[in-house]
Amino acid sequence: MSAESSLRADIVEVGRRMYARGYTASNDGNISVRLDASRLLMTPKSVCKGFMTPDMMCITDLEGRKLQGERDPSSEMLMHLEVYRQRPDVQAVVHAHPPTATGFAVAGIPLDRAVLAEVLTTLGSIPIAEYATPSTKELPEAVRKYIKAHDGMLLANHGALTVGSDLFGAYYRMETIEHFAKISLVARMLGRENVLSREEVTRLQALRGTYGIAAPAPICPEPSTAPGTAALGPGPADSATCQRVQAPSGTGQRLILELTRGGARSDGAPGDGEVAPKPSAEPDPPSLAQRAPASFGEVSPKPLAQADPPSLAQRAPASFGEVSPKPLAQADGEIRLTYRELSALIEDAIRSLR
Ligand SMILES: [Zn+2]
């Protein structure tokens, strides 16, 4: 089988896996690979990625002119072309809409917390490119900001994009992003997200070299120790030159128990959504209801006391059956009790009446 035939078959297989795993619906998603120094092999527009055949692919030049193929190239071709322009090392590009990762993209929450060693050694951080109308030239412009420093990113209110030194490498990064998003969602629903310390992140970065997984850019310095250096640049048009990872200094510890301050921002601004070890003087851990809005990286548009329906974060304790060991006094003097605690108090009161 020639190299081209082999790549056509690989694109068919990756499309089949993406569709089978629910990363795309209908005709969503697109895939491309470099055929040689001046040509790309790309999925055509308006086909379901789960049912492609090798003959459907298009061959284009690096400007997007079709050289071969009965069908027109992907509607997101401009985004692919931009990636190849910015990253000579990239051999393949995969775009899909995996539901959990895309949920983070819709919520404006980047996957940038140092949580899983495997993610840090294969992707580093996963930022969110600003919203752009799909298939317009806005999208490559949004992607340009992050692509030099990242091998995967979320696309605000749209989906995810991954790249690799071969097609399956790019596809596996898409799997990793969706898997990471699912794990992050579960941890945040459970109300606790312990993170790796900055020292551990540095150790893992060194392991990338051992594994032979090159990183497109280093991890940004910790904002508190190097003010200004971790920023992505003064304006939205500037490109990221490092990967911003939320990992606090651990003072010798590899794992930092629980984020105490959430609010991760999609714009990559430093100083927000930072993580810090729990102060020792803090009372018992707050219940999921009290803790969750920050843990989810959510920015509440309104005070919680308003009459709006409760968010999942506020409602979750009953659903998840968590029992706080002790009532926790709120800053406003309010004391919240779990159902079990309230029952115990009522039983005590009944006993004292007898
Ligand atoms: Zn898309």
Boltz pocket constraint, residues with backbone or C-beta under 6 A from the ligand:
constraints:
  - pocket:
      binder: B
      contacts: [[A, 28], [A, 29], [A, 95], [A, 96], [A, 97], [A, 134], [A, 158], [A, 159]]
      max_distance: 6.0
